[in-house]
Amino acid sequence: MRSERNLERFKERALRECNSEASAEYFFECYEACVPRKFWTVSQEQVTHNLDSFEAIRAYLKKWKRALANGYSLILTGANGTGKTMFASWLLTQLVKRDCSVYYTTLAQLGNDLTRGFDSRDDKDRLTGCLERDFVAIDEIGKETLKDAGSFLSSQFELLLKDRYDNGMPTICCSNLSIGDLEQKYGPDISSMWSGRYELIQFEDGDFRTVDENARMRRDMGFE
């Protein structure tokens, strides 16, 4: 969750550096929504791996109005570097272009933001607003492996999913764990939601991120 001060600074910079006011507004919305910056300008042509998974994301985007009206959601599972964050971020940026409100967070960051709300009513209210947006993506689910299932974060995660599920608000969940491991970790209540209005998209193994990014860095820096 961005601070008001950082939002003001970014907006001033965007208006100063972007070619148009529309571009500045788009980048500001991505920044304010906490979408990872490296994915703000990802194009379909840059997707070279897990093409079947990406086609499922594109199919979801084509029916985004129906998804929004009915709370139809996604759960993306696969190993590190398979494209889950990239695809979820691409989906959010496309929804921004369709005038939807979006928000991206990791489960660990959500925990940090929740604790910030203990000391600041403004932070608590801003986080509540973020988590009530049209589409919310929650990444790195299951990485809080050292916390037991009854922890504060786990309970708040369940409350968030239930609130959005009951109110028909789409959620994009991303995890390195398999759906079976997720259901075992979080229990039957969350499992029931994931079995309902969620479409499971499984990614093929292979750390494509490391290979692609290392090759790009070597080209850009002249290391080859």
Backbone as a ProteinNet text record, in pm:
[ID]
protein_1_A
[PRIMARY]
MRSERNLERFKERALRECNSEASAEYFFECYEACVPRKFWTVSQEQVTHNLDSFEAIRAYLKKWKRALANGYSLILTGANGTGKTMFASWLLTQLVKRDCSVYYTTLAQLGNDLTRGFDSRDDKDRLTGCLERDFVAIDEIGKETLKDAGSFLSSQFELLLKDRYDNGMPTICCSNLSIGDLEQKYGPDISSMWSGRYELIQFEDGDFRTVDENARMRRDMGFE
[TERTIARY]
84.4	0	88.7	63.6	145.1	105	202.7	173.1	125	50.9	2.1	118.5	224.9	340.2	404	420	479.1	389.3	258.9	165.3	178	186.1	199.9	329.7	438.6	568	566.2	507.2	505	421	306.5	219.2	288.3	358.2	432.4	538.3	609.3	712.9	653.4	542.6	478.7	431.5	370.4	322.6	438.5	553	669.5	739.9	742.3	825.5	749.4	620.1	545.3	512.7	491.7	463.3	324.1	233.1	95.5	34	-71.4	-141.4	-205.8	-251.3	-312.7	-211.5	-88.5	16.3	50.6	60.3	90.9	-17	-141.2	-251.9	-249.2	-217.6	-210.3	-100.8	18.5	128.7	100.2	32.1	-3.8	-100.7	-198.2	-293.8	-224.7	-128.9	-52.9	28.3	92	172.5	85.2	-24.7	-114.4	-174.9	-194.5	-249.9	-144	-17	94.8	125	86.3	125.8	277.3	350	495.5	535.7	627.5	659.4	709.9	784.1	842.6	737.4	612.4	507.1	406.7	430.8	334.9	320	425.5	422	442.3	416.8	431.7	329.4	374.7	285.3	266.4	163.7	138.7	255.3	324.4	436.1	552.7	560.9	669.7	645.7	526.5	494.7	542.6	641.6	699.9	690.2	641.9	633.3	494.4	456.5	324.8	213.5	217.9	123.4	-21.1	-40.7	-176.9	-233.9	-150	-194.1	-228.1	-146.4	-172.2	-301.2	-329.3	-453.9	-575	-561	-669.5	-689.4	-579.1	-587.7	-655.8	-619	-679.1	-828.7	-866.2	-1008	-1084.9	-1024.1	-1086.6	-1104.1	-1001.1	-1008.6	-1122.3	-1143	-1249	-1386.8	-1401.1	-1529.3	-1521.4	-1439.3	-1415.9	-1543.3	-1633.4	-1757.6	-1841.2	-1845	-1918.9	-1850.5	-1715.5	-1640.7	-1668.5	-1670.9	-1694.7	-1836	-1930.8	-2071.5	-2099.7	-2022.8	-2052.2	-1943.8	-1836.2	-1729.9	-1648.9	-1642.1	-1562.4	-1413.5	-1339.1	-1202.3	-1105.5	-976.1	-871.2	-778.4	-722.2	-612.4	-501.9	-385.4	-271.2	-170.5	-131.9	-36.6	77.8	197.5	315.1	441.9	554.5	682.7	731	838	900	940.8	920.8	970.1	886.8	766	684.5	591.8	580.3	502.4	377.2	354.4	229.3	215.1	319.5	312.9	301.2	375.5	371.1	230.9	170.3	38.3	-68.7	-60.8	-158.4	-145.1	-20.8	2.4	-45.7	-19.5	-68.3	-220.3	-286.7	-432	-477.7	-413.1	-452.3	-432.1	-320.6	-296.9	-400.3	-440.7	-544.3	-678.5	-704.7	-828.3	-825.4	-706.7	-692.6	-732.5	-689	-721	-870.4	-940.3	-1085.9	-1160.8	-1092.3	-1151.3	-1197.4	-1134.2	-1160.8	-1064.5	-1107	-1016.3	-951.5	-819.8	-746.1	-649.7	-601.1	-501.2	-421.3	-289.7	-198.7	-128.3	-117.4	-39.4	11.9	114.1	153.6	91.1	84.6	25.1	110.3	242.7	330.5	310.1	299.2	276.8	141.9	43.5	-87.5	-76.4	3.3	24.2	87.3	188	252.5	154	72.6	-22.7	-130.6	-171.6	-270.6	-216.2	-90.3	-31.8	-13.1	12.6	19.6	-112.1	-220.4	-352.2	-380.5	-299.5	-318.7	-291.2	-195.5	-152	-205.3	-267.3	-313.1	-450.6	-549.2	-683.8	-685.1	-603.9	-597.6	-544	-437.5	-381.4	-482.9	-554.7	-655.4	-765.6	-811.7	-917.7	-870.2	-744.1	-692.4	-677.1	-631	-618.5	-754.5	-852.2	-988	-1036.5	-1009.9	-1049.3	-978.8	-850.1	-773.6	-830.1	-867	-914.1	-1059.8	-1123.8	-1261.4	-1268.5	-1155.4	-1154.3	-1213.5	-1238.8	-1306.1	-1233.1	-1102.4	-1020.7	-900.7	-879.1	-764.8	-682.9	-550.5	-459.6	-377.1	-371	-291.8	-187.6	-62.1	49.4	122.4	202	289.9	212	96.8	16.2	85.1	99.2	160.9	305.8	365.6	506.4	528.1	418.7	430.8	438.3	533.6	540.3	579.3	642.2	683.4	573.5	461	348.6	247.9	189.5	93	-40.8	-125.6	-249.2	-344.9	-329.1	-418.8	-366.1	-264	-201.5	-296.3	-260.7	-339.1	-349.2	-236.5	-237.7	-327.8	-318.8	-402.6	-550.6	-585.3	-726.1	-774.5	-688	-725.6	-736.6	-650.8	-656.3	-789.3	-830	-957.2	-1074	-1070	-1176.6	-1185.8	-1069.5	-1068.2	-1128.2	-1084.7	-1138.3	-1288.9	-1331.6	-1474.9	-1555.9	-1504.5	-1576.2	-1592.1	-1484.9	-1492.4	-1578.9	-1569	-1649.8	-1798.5	-1833.8	-1975	-2033.2	-1948.4	-1995.6	-1973.6	-1934.5	-1921.2	-1812.5	-1696	-1585.4	-1469.7	-1426.9	-1323.8	-1189.9	-1121.9	-990.5	-900.1	-776.5	-676.5	-574.9	-568.9	-476.6	-360.2	-237.2	-118.4	-35.8	10.8	87	184.1	296.2	389.4	341.6	246.8	196.9	92.2	78.8	-27.2	-160.8	-268.9	-400.8	-427.2	-375.6	-391.4	-320	-196.9	-120.8	-186.4	-240.1	-308.6	-431.5	-509	-629.7	-595.9	-485.9	-443.2	-394.5	-325.6	-269.9	-377.1	-476.1	-572.2	-707.7	-732.1	-851.2	-973.5	-1082.9	-1200.9	-1277.3	-1276.1	-1353.9	-1298.8	-1166.2	-1104.6	-1109.8	-1089.9	-1096.9	-1232.1	-1338.5	-1473.4	-1488.2	-1431.5	-1438.4	-1361	-1240.3	-1158.4	-1223.7	-1306.2	-1375.9	-1502.1	-1540.3	-1662.5	-1637.5	-1630.3	-1620.2	-1475.7	-1385.6	-1246	-1210.9	-1142.7	-1087.6	-940.7	-901.9	-763.7	-681.6	-570.5	-477.9	-342.1	-298.7	-172.3	-61.9	54.3	166.8	268.4	323	426.4	553.9	627.2	751	858.2	954.4	1065.3	1085.5	1203.9	1230	1267.1	1164.8	1187.1	1231.8	1190.2	1225.6	1376.2	1442.3	1587.1	1659.7	1620.8	1687.4	1666.6	1542.4	1510.9	1574.3	1565.7	1616.8	1769.3	1834	1979.4	2027.3	1958.9	1996.1	1975.2	1866.2	1838.6	1941.4	1976.3	2075.8	2210.1	2250.5	2380.8	2384.6	2271.3	2264.6	2271.9	2188.9	2181	2312	2384.1	2506	2632.1	2617	2733.6	2823.5	2768	2849.8	2874.8	2804	2819.9	2941.9
-118.7	0	124.7	215.5	336.1	441.5	516.5	628.3	746.8	835.4	954.9	1037.6	1045.9	1124.5	1066.6	933.5	870.2	883.7	877.9	895.5	1035.1	1134.7	1272.2	1290.2	1235.1	1246.8	1178	1058.3	985.2	1057.9	1111.2	1179.6	1301.7	1376.5	1492.9	1449.6	1343.5	1294.6	1243.1	1168.4	1113.5	1224.7	1327	1439.1	1513	1513.9	1583.4	1503.2	1371.3	1288.9	1217.7	1199.6	1125.4	1213.4	1147.5	1218.4	1279.1	1222.6	1272.5	1259.2	1333.3	1325.6	1188.6	1129	996.3	891.6	899.3	806	825	950.7	979.7	922.9	937.2	886.7	734.8	669.9	523.4	473.8	533	488.9	518.3	629	659.9	555.3	514.5	414.5	281.2	243.8	120	129.1	244.8	265.7	263.1	334.9	343.1	207.3	123.6	-10.1	-112.1	-68.2	-152.9	-266.2	-250.5	-347.9	-339.1	-450.6	-445.8	-367	-273.2	-175.7	-239.2	-347.1	-408.4	-464.6	-475.3	-534.6	-431.9	-303.2	-202.1	-196.1	-230.6	-217.2	-351.1	-460.2	-592.4	-608.7	-656.6	-681.9	-831.7	-868.1	-1009.6	-1074.1	-996.2	-1051	-1092.7	-1039.1	-1073.5	-1204.4	-1258.9	-1385.7	-1500.5	-1575.4	-1684.1	-1820	-1822.7	-1948.6	-1961.4	-2085.2	-2112.4	-2045.1	-2067.9	-2003.1	-2046.4	-2172.8	-2219	-2145.7	-2124.2	-2051.1	-1906.9	-1847.8	-1710.4	-1700.2	-1799.9	-1799.3	-1804.9	-1875.9	-1881.1	-1744.1	-1673.3	-1537.9	-1445.3	-1458.2	-1374.7	-1403.8	-1529.5	-1565.4	-1502.8	-1501.3	-1437.6	-1288.3	-1225.2	-1081.2	-1049	-1133.6	-1109	-1105.9	-1178.3	-1184.7	-1109.5	-1003.9	-937	-877.2	-830.5	-773.4	-880.3	-998.9	-1109.2	-1153.2	-1155.1	-1191.2	-1091.6	-963	-858.6	-866.7	-896.8	-902.5	-1021.7	-1129.2	-1252.6	-1295.6	-1219	-1256	-1375.5	-1398.7	-1511	-1479.5	-1573.5	-1548	-1649	-1628.9	-1715.9	-1757.4	-1877.2	-1917.6	-1974.6	-1912.1	-1949.9	-2023.9	-2144.5	-2222.3	-2268.6	-2268.7	-2312	-2271.9	-2324.8	-2300.6	-2157.6	-2119.8	-1989.4	-1969.9	-1848.7	-1815.2	-1864.6	-1914.3	-1968.7	-1864.8	-1746.2	-1639.3	-1597.5	-1648.8	-1618.2	-1468.5	-1408.6	-1265.6	-1181.4	-1218.7	-1146	-1150.2	-1267.3	-1281	-1210.1	-1223.6	-1155.2	-1004	-955.4	-811.3	-763.9	-841.1	-805.5	-793.4	-888.4	-883.6	-756.1	-720.9	-600.3	-475.4	-467	-347.5	-336.1	-449.1	-444.9	-401	-440	-398.6	-250.6	-198.1	-53.6	21.4	-29.2	34.8	26.8	-59.9	-72.1	-2.4	87.3	170.8	92	-22	-97.1	-51.9	-63.3	-38.6	-171.5	-170	-293.1	-270.2	-381.7	-374.1	-502.7	-488.8	-603.8	-602.4	-718.7	-731.7	-874.4	-892.6	-1027.6	-1054.6	-1181.4	-1212.9	-1155.4	-1158.6	-1101.3	-950.5	-881.1	-736.5	-703.5	-785.7	-765.5	-768.9	-862.7	-869.6	-742.9	-691.1	-566.5	-449.7	-442	-331.1	-340.4	-462	-478.5	-429.9	-459.8	-415.2	-263.6	-202.1	-55.9	6.5	-61.3	-10.5	-10.8	-87.1	-86.7	51.6	122.4	250.7	371.2	347.9	460	430.6	508.3	490.5	521.9	620.7	655.7	538.4	472.6	357	243.1	222.6	116.7	143.2	267.8	303.3	292.2	333.4	325.8	180.7	95	-46.6	-108.9	-73.6	-124.4	-86.7	38.5	81.7	3.5	-23.1	-99.6	-240.1	-301.7	-440.1	-452.6	-338.2	-339.9	-302.1	-300.8	-264.2	-375.5	-341.7	-436.8	-570.3	-564.7	-685.4	-672.3	-773.4	-775.6	-901.1	-884.3	-997	-1015.2	-1138.1	-1170.3	-1273.5	-1233.4	-1315.6	-1381.6	-1483.5	-1552.4	-1609.4	-1664.5	-1730.8	-1862	-1884.2	-2007	-1993.3	-1877	-1859	-1828.3	-1804.1	-1781	-1916.2	-2001.7	-2140.7	-2155.4	-2053.8	-2064.6	-2025.3	-1979.8	-1940.4	-2055.1	-2080.6	-2189.4	-2144.8	-2241.9	-2214.6	-2124.8	-2116.1	-2032.5	-1892.7	-1852.4	-1722.4	-1609.2	-1488.5	-1369.3	-1351.4	-1365.4	-1343.3	-1443.7	-1569.4	-1671.5	-1643	-1601.2	-1572.2	-1450.2	-1347.3	-1228.1	-1258.4	-1345.7	-1387.9	-1456.8	-1544.8	-1614.9	-1516.6	-1420.2	-1321.1	-1237.5	-1200.9	-1122.9	-1201.3	-1326.2	-1407.8	-1428.8	-1453.2	-1476.7	-1350.9	-1236.3	-1111	-1084.1	-1102.8	-1078.9	-1185.4	-1307.4	-1415.5	-1390.1	-1357.7	-1336.3	-1214.4	-1115.9	-993.6	-994.3	-1109.9	-1123.3	-1035.9	-1029.9	-945.1	-1036	-1028.3	-1118.8	-1103.2	-1216.1	-1219.3	-1309.5	-1265.6	-1347	-1392.1	-1521.5	-1578.1	-1645.3	-1624.2	-1682.8	-1754	-1874.6	-1950.7	-2046.9	-2072.9	-2176.1	-2315.4	-2323.2	-2451.8	-2507.5	-2638	-2700.7	-2673.3	-2692.6	-2668.4	-2763.6	-2885.6	-2980.8	-2934.9	-2885.7	-2835.9	-2711.3	-2625.7	-2505.9	-2542.1	-2636.8	-2677.4	-2740.7	-2816.4	-2876.9	-2770.5	-2669.8	-2565.4	-2474.5	-2436.6	-2334.6	-2389.9	-2516.7	-2577.5	-2575.3	-2636.8	-2659.9	-2534.3	-2430.7	-2310.8	-2241.2	-2220.4	-2159.1	-2254.6	-2383	-2482.8	-2480.8	-2461.4	-2457	-2338.8	-2223.3	-2106.6	-2131.7	-2187.5	-2213.3	-2315.9	-2402	-2502.2	-2445.2	-2323	-2262.5	-2173.4	-2041.8	-1946.6	-1911.6	-2006.4	-1988.4	-2084.7	-2033	-2117.7	-2143.1	-2269.7	-2307	-2305.9	-2232	-2229	-2277	-2391.3	-2450.2	-2419.2	-2378.7	-2341.3	-2455.6	-2476.4	-2578.3	-2535.2	-2634	-2604.8	-2551.3	-2480	-2423.5	-2278.4	-2243.9	-2106.7	-2021.3	-1985.2	-1908.2	-1765	-1712.7	-1576.2	-1559.2	-1650.4	-1639.8	-1643.3	-1736.5	-1750.1	-1626.2	-1581.2	-1466	-1338	-1314.2	-1189.1	-1184.6	-1297.7	-1298.5	-1271.5	-1332.3	-1308.9	-1163.5	-1103.1	-962.8	-870.8	-899.1	-816.8	-822.6	-942.6	-957.4	-882.3	-883.6	-808.2	-658.6	-612.5	-467.8	-411.9	-491.5	-442	-474.3	-543.8	-575.4	-680.5	-770.9	-873.6	-992.9	-997.6	-1111.4	-1093
0	0	0	-94.2	-106.7	-3.9	42.2	130.5	47.6	110.2	40.9	-12.9	63.8	21.6	-104.3	-106.5	-224.6	-347.1	-326.6	-437.6	-498.1	-412.8	-461.9	-539.5	-487.1	-554.6	-690.3	-693	-820	-923.4	-882.9	-978.6	-1037.2	-954.9	-1005	-1106.6	-1075.6	-1166.2	-1296	-1286	-1406.1	-1498.5	-1442.7	-1524.2	-1590.2	-1523.9	-1576.9	-1685.6	-1673.5	-1761.1	-1872.3	-1857.5	-1959.3	-2079.7	-2194.7	-2318.5	-2322.4	-2244.5	-2246.2	-2107.9	-2085.8	-1957.8	-1939.7	-2050.8	-2043.2	-1997.4	-2051.2	-2009.5	-1863	-1820.6	-1680.7	-1589.1	-1629.3	-1548.8	-1541.5	-1653.9	-1656.4	-1563	-1572.5	-1487.5	-1340.3	-1314	-1176.4	-1121.2	-1201.8	-1156	-1129	-1213.7	-1190.8	-1062.6	-1041.4	-922	-796.5	-801.7	-686.5	-654.1	-757.5	-738.4	-696.1	-687.3	-644.3	-742.2	-868.7	-971.2	-988.6	-987.6	-1003.6	-1128.4	-1111.4	-1215.2	-1344.9	-1334.4	-1454.3	-1549.3	-1502.3	-1585.7	-1637.1	-1616.6	-1660.1	-1811.5	-1883.9	-2029.8	-2100.3	-2032.7	-2094.6	-2206.6	-2320.4	-2433.5	-2452.5	-2525.6	-2551.3	-2624.8	-2707	-2785.6	-2697.6	-2577.5	-2486.6	-2412.9	-2424.7	-2358.2	-2447	-2398.4	-2478.4	-2410.6	-2286.9	-2212.5	-2150.7	-2121.7	-2062.9	-2143.8	-2273.2	-2363.9	-2339	-2302.3	-2273.8	-2152.5	-2053	-1934.2	-1970.2	-2056.9	-2096.7	-2177.1	-2258.6	-2334.4	-2240.5	-2129.1	-2031.1	-1966.9	-1941.2	-1886.7	-1987.9	-2114.8	-2218.9	-2231.2	-2219.6	-2226.8	-2111.4	-1994.5	-1878	-1902.3	-1959.9	-1986.6	-2083.6	-2183.8	-2280	-2213.6	-2103.2	-2031.9	-1898	-1893.1	-1765.1	-1706	-1789.6	-1737.8	-1668	-1727.2	-1665.7	-1535.6	-1538.4	-1418	-1306.1	-1341	-1241.7	-1186.1	-1271.5	-1228.5	-1138	-1154.9	-1083.2	-984.4	-975	-882.5	-926.9	-1058.6	-1108.6	-1093.6	-1038.7	-996.8	-1057.4	-1030.3	-1082.3	-969.2	-982.3	-895.4	-983.8	-978.9	-1061.6	-975	-1015.2	-937.7	-1027.1	-971.1	-1045.9	-973.1	-1018.1	-951.9	-975.1	-906.5	-926.1	-1072.1	-1123.7	-1256.2	-1371.7	-1344.7	-1453.6	-1517.1	-1455.6	-1517.7	-1443.9	-1325	-1253.1	-1225.3	-1168.4	-1135.5	-1262.2	-1364.3	-1491	-1551.1	-1554.6	-1616.4	-1533.8	-1400.4	-1315	-1329.2	-1336.6	-1351.9	-1487.8	-1592.4	-1726.5	-1724.2	-1659.7	-1651.2	-1580.4	-1470.5	-1397.1	-1480.8	-1554.4	-1636.4	-1747.8	-1804.5	-1907.5	-1849	-1725.6	-1659.2	-1624.5	-1589.7	-1568.4	-1694.7	-1809.9	-1937.9	-1969.6	-1898.6	-1916.9	-1803.1	-1735.6	-1629.6	-1508.2	-1483.1	-1361.3	-1251.9	-1128	-1016.1	-977.4	-957.2	-928.9	-813.1	-757.2	-650.7	-649.9	-633.6	-625.9	-491.7	-429.4	-306.9	-296.3	-215.7	-175.8	-40	-3	126.7	240	224.3	326.9	337.8	223.6	226.1	287.5	261.5	322.1	473.8	524.8	669.1	723.3	652.3	695.1	695.1	590.3	580.1	687.2	720.7	826.6	960.8	988.9	1115.3	1116.9	1000.2	994.4	1038.5	1006.7	1042.5	1191.3	1268.7	1413.4	1472.9	1414.7	1469.4	1393.3	1279.9	1197.9	1140	1177.7	1122.6	973.6	931.8	789.6	708.1	757.9	687.4	681.6	790.5	793.4	691.5	685.3	591.2	446.8	421	283.9	240.8	330.7	296.6	270.6	352.1	329.5	190.3	149.8	16	-92.9	-72.4	-171.7	-188.1	-77.1	-79.7	-123.3	-149.9	-200.7	-348.5	-415.7	-557.3	-643.1	-769.1	-859.1	-865.6	-888.5	-900.2	-806.4	-723.7	-632.6	-660.5	-674.6	-693.2	-566.3	-516.1	-397.6	-438.8	-434.4	-482.6	-365.8	-400.4	-304.4	-186.1	-215.9	-113.4	-74	54.8	103.4	140.9	115.2	149.3	297	368.9	512.5	583.1	538.2	582.3	728.8	788.2	927.6	1024.6	971.3	1056.1	1059.8	1174.2	1179.7	1122.6	1090.7	1017.1	1094.3	1224.8	1302.6	1325.4	1251	1270	1231.3	1276.9	1244.3	1094	1022.2	877.9	808	847.3	783.5	804.6	925.1	953.7	876.8	866.2	790.5	641.1	592	452.2	424	514.3	496.4	500	591.7	600	472.5	417.5	293.9	179.1	161.6	52.6	68.7	191.1	214.3	185.9	228.7	205	56	-18.9	-162.3	-230.7	-185.1	-243	-219.2	-95.2	-60.8	-130.4	-160.4	-225.3	-376.8	-430.5	-574.8	-634	-566.5	-612.8	-656	-781.6	-833.1	-762.4	-742.1	-679.6	-761.7	-782	-851	-748.2	-722.1	-624.3	-697.4	-647.2	-708.8	-602.8	-633.7	-535.5	-602.9	-533.9	-578.6	-540.4	-448.2	-401.3	-497.8	-497.5	-575.6	-508.4	-581.7	-524.5	-408.3	-417.4	-307.5	-181.5	-197.6	-82.7	-23.4	-109.7	-61.9	20.8	-28.4	43.1	177.3	181.3	307	405	354.6	439.8	498.1	415.9	458.8	502.5	478.6	534.4	444	490.4	405.7	366.9	450.4	417.5	293.4	291.2	174	55.3	82.1	-24.9	-93.8	-16.5	-73.1	-168.1	-131.3	-219.4	-348.3	-335.2	-453.7	-546.3	-490	-571.4	-634.6	-592.8	-643.8	-763.4	-738.9	-849.8	-886.4	-873.3	-913.8	-1026.6	-1127.1	-1233.9	-1202.7	-1196.2	-1168	-1296.9	-1295	-1407.8	-1356.6	-1406.1	-1362.1	-1463.2	-1413.9	-1498.3	-1505.4	-1624.5	-1641.1	-1569.7	-1516.6	-1444.8	-1538.3	-1478.1	-1555.3	-1517.4	-1466.8	-1423.3	-1544.2	-1622.6	-1743.9	-1712.5	-1598.1	-1561.1	-1551.9	-1482.9	-1464	-1597.8	-1684.7	-1814.7	-1899.5	-1910.4	-1995.2	-1942.9	-1814.1	-1759.3	-1761.5	-1741.1	-1747.3	-1889.1	-1988.4	-2127.3	-2165.8	-2119.9	-2151.1	-2086	-1961.3	-1892.7	-1963.7	-2006.7	-2072.3	-2204.8	-2279.3	-2403.4	-2375.4	-2279.8	-2252.3	-2200.1	-2119.9	-2056.5	-2136.8	-2251.3	-2334.4	-2274.4	-2192.7	-2129.4	-2221.2	-2333	-2424.1	-2513.1
[MASK]
++++++++++++++++++++++++++++++++++++++++++++++++++++++++++++++++++++++++++++++++++++++++++++++++++++++++++++++++++++++++++++++++++++++++++++++++++++++++++++++++++++++++++++++++++++++++++++++++++++++++++++++++++++++++++++++++

